[in-house]
Amino acid sequence: MKEFFYLDTVLLESFLSQKDNGLITDIHEEEYDAHQTSVSIMEVAINAGIEAGLKIIANAMGNLNFSLKNGPITISDTESSRTTMDIKLADNIYDLFYKYIKKTKILKKQADLSKLDVGNYFEKKAAFHFVDFDRVQKLFSAELRTNYESKLDDSVLAGKSIDELFNAIPFLKQTIPYNSFLYFDEMIVLLNPDCIRGDKNAVGYKFENEATILGKISKISPSKPSDTRSPVNNALNEIQDYNLSQLHDFGFTSKKVKYIITPIAIYF
């Protein structure tokens, strides 16, 4: 059983909508009578989109109507009682996506990032650590830090004072794409807040055990100058590399950041 902390459903739906020319490849009806409707969609490739897929399922099963909203999907038989099905569509789409990239070898078996390239998909299980600038900013605020400032010496804070770290956060929030990330070794995983499940403030307390990430290498730092890029883009890459190095210099990561990862799914 996977406990998803992060799932990029927009990417998953886009990927599957392009596969097999948008055709639904299988519909499996387990049971249907005048009072009960039960449909297994684990093997339904909802490549025509969720709504189109449900219409096909409804038509295949007979005189059914359905409503699609955020939350439970309600399928009702107009001649009998309503039946509400709580379908975990996003989780099922992830399973379909994972099977596809594994079967087509898009997913690399190698989890050693030093042997992979930009654009490669990989899966890695590790003891990731969570950082959220908003959370750090709140805990290091003058209002709260009087409770524990004397307990935090320079060795804990990478030789920086709390004021130095606190003052660095506005700069980092402007230069790093998102306010939250995971890190492990030389890897940083940037977290889109729209894809985080549950309360972000509680996440820092959950990353004490190993988590699994399915993601893609988006950038390897430091970038090498290229003749195919304009001088401005080469300069921007150098600025990005500098900004990433600040995460380590200010004690937010344990090592210099080398690999920037775009996650698709993260689960415990």
N, C-alpha and C positions, 0 to 999 in steps of 0.2 A: 504494500500500500504506500503510495507516494503522497507526502504532504507538501504540496506546492507552495513555495514562498513567492515565486516569481514565474509568470507565464506571459509571453508575448503573443496574445491571441490574434492581434492584427496581422502579424507576420505569418502565423500559422494558417489563418483563413485565406490570406493572399496566396500563399504557397500552394495550398490545396485547390484553390479555385482555378489555378493555371494548369494543374496536372490533369492528364487524360482528357483535355479539351472540355473540362467542366462537367464530365459525365458522372452520375452516381453509378458505382460499379456493382453494388449489391444491396438488396433489401431483404431482411430476414424477419418474418412475422412469427413470433413464438406462440401467441394465443390471442384469439379474438372471439367474443360472443356479445350478446346484447347488453351485457352489463360490465364487461371487463375488456380492456385493451392493454396489451403488453407488447412492446416492440423493443428488440435489441438493436442498438445502433452502433455497437462497438465495431462492427465490420462494415458499417455504411460509410462510404467515402463521400462526405458532404461537400463535394467539389463544385456543385452548382450554387453553393451558398446555403446557409442554414435554412432560410425561409423556403427557397425553392425545393430543397431536399425534403422538408417536412410536408410540403404540398404533394410531392410525389408519393410519400409514404401514406398520407391521408387518402389520396385517390386510390392507391393500391388496396387499401383496407376497406373501402366502401364509403358509405354516406357519413363522412366525418368532417367536422370543422375544427380549426385550431386557432389559437391566438399566440403570437410570439412577442414576448415582452422581456425586459430585463428581469431575470429570475426564473421561476418555474415555467415550463411550457405546458399549456393546458390543451389537451386533445379531448374533444367532446363528441359523443354520439348523439345526434339530434333526436333519435328515437328512444334513448335510454338515459341513464344517469351519467353525469359528468365524471370523467376520470382525469385526474391531474398527475402528470408524470414529472418528477424532478430529474431532469436529464443533465448530466454534467458534460455538456457539449464540448467545452473547451478542453477538458481533460481527455476526452475521446479523440479530439482532433490531434492532440499532442501524440497519442499512441500511433495514429495513422502516419503522422509526419515522421516520427522516429523510425517506424518500420520501413518507410520509403527511403529515407536517407541511408539507412543501414543496408538495405537490399541493393541499392544503386551505388554503394560505396562512396557516397558523398561524405558520409561520416567516417573520419579517419580512425583507424584502430589505435594509432599512436597517441598517447596522452602526454608525451614529452614534447613540450611546445618548441624546444630548440630544434626539433626535427620537422616542424610544420611551417607553413608559409601563411602570409596574409590571405584571408579568404577561406582558409580551411575550417571545416566544422570538426569539433572534437567533443569528447565527454570526459569529465574528470571529477573524481571524488577526492575531497581534501578538507582539511580543517580551516575553512575560510574565516576571515574576520570581517566584521561589519563596521563601517564608519558612516555616520550621517552628520553633516556639518551643522544642521539645525539643532540636533541633539547636543553636540559638543558645545555649540554656542550658548545653548540654554544652561548646560551644566557648569560652564566656565564663566557665566555671568557674575557680576559683582554681588548680586542678590543671593546666589546660591553657594558660591565658592568659599565664602567665609566659614562654611561648615567643615571644609576639608582641605583648605589651601595649605595649612601647616603640615599636612600629611603627605603632600606631593613635593618631593625634592627634585632637583635638576636631573638626577639619574633616571627618574621615572619619565620625565618630559623631554628626553633627548637633549638635555642641556639648555632647554629653552624655559623662559619664565611663562607663567600662565598668561600674563599680559601679551607676550610675544605671540603665543599660539592664538589667543583670542583675537588679536588684531590682524592675524594672517587669514582668518576665516573669510571675511568679506572679499579679499583678493582671490582666494581659492574658489569661492562660490561663483565668481565672475568668469574664471578662466577654465574651470573643469565643467564639462557638459551637464552633469547632474550633481545634485547635492548628496547623493548616497552612492556608496560603492562597496564592493567586497575586495579583499586582497588576500593573496597567498603567494609567498615567495616573491617572484618578480612579476606577478600577474595582478592586474587590476580589472575588476568587472564593473562596468558602469551600469547603474540601475535606473531605468526609466520609472518614475513614480507611478505612472498609469498602469504598470504591469505588476506592481507589488501587491500581494494579497495580504489582507489583514492590517493590523495596526503597525505602522512603521516604527513607532516608538518602542514597541515590544521586541522588535527583531534583534536588537543588540544583545538581548538576554538569551536568545535561542541559538546563536552561533557559537556554542561551546562544543558541539559535536560536529562530526563530518557532514558535509552537504555535497550533493552531486550537481554539477552544472553541465548543461548542453549549450554550447555557444560557438561563436566564430571569432577568429583572430581578425581584428579590424586594423590594428596598427602595431608595428614593432619599433620601439624607440631605442636609441636615437635614429632619426631618419637620415638617410644618406642623400646629399644633394643630387639632383637629377637634371640632365640637360633637357629632358622632356617637360619639366615644370618651369614655370616662369620664375624670375628672381623673387617676386612677391610671394609665390607659393612656397619656395624654398625657405624664405625668411619666416613665413607663418609656421612651417614645420619646426623650425628651430625654436620659435617661441613656444609652441606646444610642448616640445621636449623639455624646455626650461620649466614650464608650469608643472609638468608631471614630476620633475625632479624636486620641486618644492614640497610635494607630498611627503617625501622621505626626509627632506631637510628639516621639516617642521614636526617630524615624528608621527605622521599619520599612517605611514607604511613601514614595514620592517626592513625592506630593501628598496633600491632604486627600481622604479617601474620600467619594465621592458616591454611587456605584452599588454595591449589594451584589448579587452574582450567585450564583444556585444553578446549578451546572453539571450537565449530563447526560453530556457526553462531552468529553474533552480528548485531543488526539492530535497527534503530530509528523508 
